[in-house]
Amino acid sequence: MLIREVRVTPVAFRDPPLLNAAGVHQPWALRTIVEVVTDEGITGLGETYGDLAHLEQVRAAAARLPGLDVYALHRIYRRVADVVGANIVTDMHGLTGSSSRVKTVDRVFAAFEVACLDIQGKAAGRPVADLLGGKVRDAVPYSAYLFYKWAGHPGKPEDRFGPALDPDGIVAQARLLIGEYGFRSIKLKGGVFPPEQEAEAIQALRDAFPGLPLRLDPNAAWTVETSIRVGRALDGVLEYLEDPTPGIDGMARVAAEVPMPLATNMCVVTPEHLPAAVERRPIGVLLIDHHYWGGLVRSAHIATLCATFGIELSMHSNSHLGISLAAMTHLAAATPAITHACDTHTPWQDGQDVVAPGALRFVDGAVPVPDGPGLGVELDRDALAVMHEQYERCGIRTRDDEGYMRSFDPSFSTRRGFW
C-alpha cells in the first residue's frame, strides 16, 4: 500500500494565559495536522507541533514520501532523516529539554508514523493498540493538569477557568477540572512563584483532596539545594517531583537526597541520554512523549528498555488536539510499563478540536480506548478549516512564552536553576 499524497495543515486554537517557568501561553496555540493518503484511498491522521521552523521541516519531508509503502516505517524514517539533514529545530519555549539532530528527525517523523499506523489499523480492521502488542488496559488514566494562570489574557475578558495565583485559586481550579473530568491524580505546573509558595499550594491540594496522588513540576527552575530542601519538606506528599533542577548531573544530585522519585521530560529526551540515565539514576520516572521520541513504535521500545532498568513511566503532554490524545491513549493502553496517570492539556482546549465528537471521552478521569480501527477518530473537516483560518489570521508563527510575558513585564527572563 503506497503513499499517494501527504497533506499538511497548520492550525491555531485559543489558549488560556497559563503561567510557567518560561513565561505565559499566548492567546493562540499552534499545531500541524498531517493526512497521509494511500493509493487505495485510505487516509491516516497525525498531529505535531505548529512552530514555523518545525512546520517547514514537516512540509519538506511530506513532499518526499509519496511512493513509499506505509508499512516501510524504517524507510520512511530514513527519507525524513535525509530531508532534515544537519538542520536542528530550536526548542523555543524551553520546556522540553535540549535539541539535537536525532531529536529533530524523531519529532518530524513521529506524525507520519502515527498516520501510517492509523492506515495500517484501518486496512486490517484493528485498533492501533493491537499493532503495538495489544491492550493491557481498556481505558487510560489521565491527571488533572493545573496551572497558575491569569484571569484572562490582558485586555481580554476573563475566561471561564478564572484566575489561579495562590493556593485557594489552585484548589478551586482542581475542583473545576476534577468535577468535569473525574481525574484521580493531580499535577501542578510550578516554576512560577517562589518554591515555598508552590509547596504551600501542594499542601493545600493534599488537604482538599486527601488520597489523590500529587505531582509538582517546576520545569528546572530551582537550584539543586532548593530542590533538596523542598523535596525533603514534601516527604510523603508527592507521588513524584518532576524536573526540579536542570540537567542529568543536577537531577542525579537531587535524586540521591530526596525521598520521592524524580521524573523528567527535560533532561532525558532522546535515546542518547539513556546511558547516563541508567548509570547516574537521575530519575525514577520518565515522561515519554511520542511526538519527540520518534512515534509510537519507538516509544514502545523505549518503554521496554526503561522497564528493564527499573525506570517507571508516565506520559508528557503539550498543548494538543484529539489526534494526539487518541495516539497517546493507544500507546498507553498497549504499554504495561506506563503505571502512572498520563498528562493531558485537553481541558484547556475547552472543547476545541479537529476530530469529530464522540470517539474520545473521559470517564472517571480516564479515556476509554476508541473502538474503531486505526486511531478510531475521524477528521472534522469544517473544524479543520476554521482552525486553519485562525492560524492564517492570528499572526503567531512560533510559540514564545517568554516573549509574550516580556510584553507585559520587560524584566522577565526564562527561569532555569533560578530559585
C-alpha positions in Angstrom: 0.0 0.0 0.0 1.8 3.1 -1.2 1.6 6.7 -0.1 -0.1 8.8 -2.9 -0.1 12.2 -1.2 0.5 13.9 2.1 -1.5 16.9 3.3 0.0 19.3 5.9 -2.3 21.8 7.5 -1.3 24.3 10.2 -4.0 25.2 12.7 -4.4 27.5 15.7 -6.8 27.3 18.7 -7.4 29.6 21.6 -5.2 29.0 24.7 -5.6 30.5 28.2 -2.8 32.5 29.8 -1.2 29.6 31.6 2.0 30.5 33.5 5.2 28.5 33.6 8.9 28.9 34.1 9.3 30.1 30.5 6.6 32.8 30.7 3.0 32.5 29.8 1.0 30.9 27.0 0.0 33.1 24.1 -3.7 33.6 23.1 -3.3 31.0 20.3 -1.7 27.5 20.4 -0.3 26.1 17.2 -0.4 22.5 15.8 0.1 20.8 12.5 -2.3 18.2 11.2 -0.9 15.6 8.8 -3.0 13.4 6.4 -1.3 10.6 4.6 -3.4 9.3 1.7 -2.7 5.9 0.1 -3.2 4.6 -3.4 -6.1 2.5 -2.0 -7.9 5.6 -0.8 -7.2 5.1 2.9 -6.3 8.3 4.9 -4.3 8.2 8.1 -4.0 11.1 10.6 -1.1 12.5 12.5 -0.6 15.6 14.7 2.6 17.5 15.6 3.9 20.9 16.7 3.0 24.0 14.9 6.0 26.3 15.2 7.1 27.6 11.8 10.6 26.1 11.7 9.1 22.7 12.5 6.2 23.1 10.1 8.7 23.8 7.3 10.6 20.6 8.1 7.3 18.6 8.1 6.3 20.1 4.7 9.7 19.3 3.2 9.6 15.7 4.4 6.0 15.3 3.3 6.9 16.2 -0.3 9.4 13.3 -0.3 7.1 10.5 1.0 4.8 9.7 -2.0 5.6 6.3 -3.5 6.8 4.8 -0.2 5.0 1.8 1.4 3.0 2.7 4.6 4.4 -0.4 6.2 8.0 0.6 5.5 8.5 2.7 8.6 12.3 2.4 8.6 12.5 3.5 5.0 10.2 6.5 5.8 12.4 7.4 8.8 15.5 7.4 6.5 13.7 9.6 4.0 12.8 12.0 6.8 16.4 12.0 8.0 17.7 12.7 4.5 15.4 15.8 4.3 16.1 17.1 7.8 19.9 16.7 7.2 22.0 18.7 9.7 19.3 21.2 10.4 18.2 21.5 14.1 14.8 22.9 15.0 15.4 25.0 18.1 13.1 24.4 21.1 11.9 27.9 21.5 9.8 27.6 24.6 12.4 25.8 26.7 10.1 23.3 28.5 11.0 20.0 26.7 14.8 19.8 27.0 17.6 20.2 24.6 17.5 20.0 20.8 19.7 17.7 18.7 19.6 16.4 15.1 18.3 13.0 16.3 15.5 14.6 18.3 14.6 16.8 15.3 14.4 13.8 13.0 12.3 11.9 15.5 9.9 14.8 16.0 9.4 15.3 12.3 9.0 11.6 11.7 6.5 10.9 14.5 3.5 12.5 12.9 4.0 10.5 9.7 4.5 7.3 11.7 1.2 7.8 13.6 -0.6 8.4 10.3 0.8 5.3 8.8 -0.2 3.2 11.8 -3.7 4.7 11.5 -3.7 3.5 7.9 -2.4 0.0 8.9 -5.1 -0.3 11.5 -7.8 0.8 9.2 -6.7 -1.6 6.5 -6.6 -4.5 9.0 -9.8 -3.5 10.8 -7.9 -3.4 14.1 -7.1 -0.5 16.6 -3.5 0.9 16.7 -3.1 -0.5 20.2 -3.2 -4.0 18.6 -0.4 -3.0 16.3 1.7 -2.2 19.4 1.1 -5.6 21.1 -2.5 -5.3 22.3 -4.2 -3.6 25.1 -3.2 -4.2 28.7 -5.9 -1.7 29.8 -9.2 -0.7 28.3 -9.0 2.9 29.5 -6.0 5.2 30.1 -6.0 7.3 33.3 -5.0 11.0 32.9 -4.1 13.6 35.5 -5.7 16.9 36.3 -3.0 19.3 34.9 -3.1 22.5 37.0 -1.5 25.8 36.1 -1.1 29.1 37.8 -2.9 31.5 35.4 -4.2 35.0 35.0 -8.0 35.6 34.9 -7.7 36.1 31.1 -5.3 37.4 28.6 -4.5 41.1 29.3 -7.1 43.4 27.7 -9.5 40.5 27.1 -12.5 39.2 29.2 -11.9 36.8 32.0 -12.0 33.2 30.7 -14.3 30.5 32.3 -11.4 29.0 34.2 -10.7 32.2 36.2 -7.5 33.2 38.0 -5.3 30.9 39.9 -2.5 32.8 41.6 -2.5 31.4 45.1 -3.3 28.1 46.9 -7.0 28.9 47.0 -7.1 29.6 43.3 -5.2 26.3 42.6 -7.6 24.3 44.7 -10.6 25.9 43.0 -9.1 25.1 39.6 -8.6 21.5 40.7 -12.2 21.2 41.8 -13.4 22.5 38.4 -11.3 20.1 36.4 -12.0 17.1 38.7 -15.7 17.9 38.7 -15.8 18.0 34.9 -13.4 15.1 34.0 -13.2 12.9 37.2 -9.4 13.0 37.4 -8.0 10.8 40.2 -4.5 12.4 40.3 -3.2 16.0 40.2 -0.2 17.7 38.7 0.7 21.3 39.3 2.9 23.2 36.9 5.4 25.2 39.0 8.4 27.3 38.4 6.3 30.5 38.6 6.4 31.6 42.2 9.0 31.0 45.0 9.3 27.3 45.8 7.9 27.6 49.3 4.7 29.3 47.8 4.3 26.4 45.4 4.9 23.8 48.2 2.1 25.6 50.1 -0.2 25.1 47.1 0.7 21.4 47.1 -0.1 21.1 50.8 -3.5 22.8 50.2 -4.2 20.3 47.4 -3.4 17.4 49.8 -5.8 18.9 52.4 -8.5 19.4 49.8 -8.0 16.0 48.0 -6.7 13.5 50.5 -5.6 10.3 48.9 -5.1 11.6 45.4 -1.6 11.3 44.0 0.1 14.8 43.7 2.9 15.9 41.4 4.8 19.2 41.1 6.8 20.3 38.0 9.0 23.4 38.4 10.5 22.9 34.9 14.1 23.1 36.2 13.6 26.5 37.8 15.2 25.5 41.1 18.8 25.1 42.2 20.0 21.7 43.5 20.0 23.0 47.0 16.4 24.3 46.8 15.3 21.1 45.2 16.7 19.0 48.0 15.2 21.3 50.7 11.7 21.4 49.2 11.8 17.8 48.2 12.5 16.8 51.8 9.8 19.1 53.1 7.2 17.4 50.8 8.1 13.9 52.0 5.0 11.7 52.0 3.1 14.3 49.9 4.3 13.9 46.3 3.9 10.9 44.0 7.0 12.3 42.2 8.8 15.6 41.8 9.3 16.5 38.1 12.3 18.3 36.8 13.1 20.5 39.8 16.6 21.4 38.6 18.4 21.5 35.3 20.4 18.6 33.7 21.2 15.0 34.4 24.0 15.9 36.8 21.9 18.2 38.9 18.9 15.8 38.9 21.2 13.0 40.0 22.4 15.0 43.0 18.9 15.8 44.0 17.6 12.2 43.4 20.2 10.9 45.9 18.9 13.2 48.6 15.1 13.4 48.4 12.6 10.7 49.5 10.4 10.7 46.4 11.2 9.7 42.8 12.2 12.4 40.3 10.6 12.5 36.9 11.6 14.2 33.7 10.7 15.3 30.2 13.6 17.8 30.1 16.9 16.0 31.0 16.2 12.7 29.3 14.6 13.5 26.0 16.3 11.4 23.3 18.0 7.9 23.2 21.5 9.4 23.5 20.5 10.4 27.1 19.6 6.9 28.2 23.0 5.6 29.1 23.6 8.4 31.5 20.1 8.0 32.9 20.8 4.3 33.6 24.2 4.9 35.1 23.6 8.1 37.1 20.0 7.4 38.2 18.8 11.0 38.0 15.2 9.9 37.6 12.8 7.2 38.7 10.1 8.1 36.2 10.4 9.0 32.5 7.6 11.0 30.9 7.6 9.5 27.4 6.2 11.6 24.5 5.8 10.0 21.1 5.9 13.5 19.5 9.6 13.8 20.1 10.7 10.2 20.8 10.1 9.2 17.2 6.5 8.0 17.3 4.5 5.1 18.9 6.7 2.1 18.0 9.9 3.8 19.1 8.3 5.0 22.3 7.2 1.4 23.0 10.8 0.3 22.5 12.0 3.0 25.0 9.3 1.8 27.4 10.7 -1.8 27.3 14.2 -0.5 27.8 13.2 1.6 30.8 11.3 -1.3 32.4 14.5 -3.4 32.1 16.4 -0.9 34.2 13.7 -0.1 36.7 12.7 3.3 35.4 8.9 3.8 35.6 6.9 5.6 33.0 4.3 8.3 32.7 3.4 10.4 29.7 4.3 14.1 28.9 1.8 16.4 27.3 2.0 19.7 25.4 -0.9 21.8 24.1 -2.6 19.2 21.8 -5.7 18.2 19.9 -7.7 15.0 19.6 -5.5 13.2 17.1 -2.6 13.4 19.6 -4.9 12.4 22.5 -6.0 9.3 20.5 -2.4 8.3 19.7 -1.4 8.8 23.4 -4.3 6.7 24.5 -3.4 3.8 22.2 0.2 3.9 23.2 -0.5 4.0 26.9 -3.2 1.3 26.6 -0.6 -1.1 25.0 2.4 -0.2 27.3 2.4 -2.2 30.5 5.3 -0.1 31.9 3.1 3.1 32.0 2.0 2.8 35.6 1.3 6.5 36.4 -1.6 8.5 35.1 -0.6 10.5 31.9 -0.6 14.2 31.5 -3.0 15.9 29.1 -3.9 19.5 28.2 -7.3 18.5 26.9 -9.3 20.5 29.5 -7.5 23.7 28.4 -8.8 23.2 24.8 -12.2 23.9 26.2 -14.0 21.8 23.5 -11.9 23.0 20.5 -10.9 20.1 18.3 -10.3 18.8 14.8 -11.7 15.4 15.4 -15.4 14.5 15.1 -17.0 14.3 18.5 -17.9 11.0 20.1 -14.8 8.8 19.8 -12.9 10.4 22.7 -14.4 11.0 26.1 -13.3 11.0 29.8 -14.8 8.6 32.2 -13.7 8.9 35.9 -10.5 10.7 34.7 -9.6 8.0 32.1 -10.1 7.8 28.3 -11.5 4.5 27.0 -9.5 3.3 24.0 -11.5 4.2 20.9 -13.4 1.3 19.4 -12.8 1.9 15.7 -10.0 0.7 13.5 -6.7 2.6 13.4 -6.7 5.6 15.8 -10.5 5.3 16.0 -11.0 9.0 15.3 -12.1 10.9 12.1 -11.3 14.4 11.0 -13.9 17.1 11.3 -13.2 19.0 8.1 -15.3 22.0 9.0 -13.4 22.4 12.3 -10.1 21.9 10.5 -11.0 24.7 8.0 -11.9 27.0 10.9 -8.7 26.3 12.8 -6.6 26.8 9.7 -8.3 30.1 9.1 -7.5 31.0 12.7 -3.9 30.1 12.0 -3.8 32.4 9.0 -5.2 35.3 10.9 -3.7 35.0 14.4 -0.3 36.3 13.4 1.6 33.8 15.7 4.0 31.5 14.0 6.2 30.3 16.9 5.4 29.5 20.5 7.2 32.2 22.6 6.1 32.1 26.2 9.0 34.3 27.2 8.4 37.0 24.5 4.7 37.2 25.4 5.4 37.6 29.1 8.0 40.3 28.4 5.4 42.3 26.5 3.9 42.8 30.0 7.0 42.5 32.1 10.1 43.6 30.2 12.4 42.4 33.0 11.2 38.8 32.8 13.6 36.0 31.6 13.1 32.3 31.5 13.8 30.7 34.9 16.2 27.8 34.9 18.1 27.0 38.1 16.8 30.3 39.3 15.4 29.8 42.8 
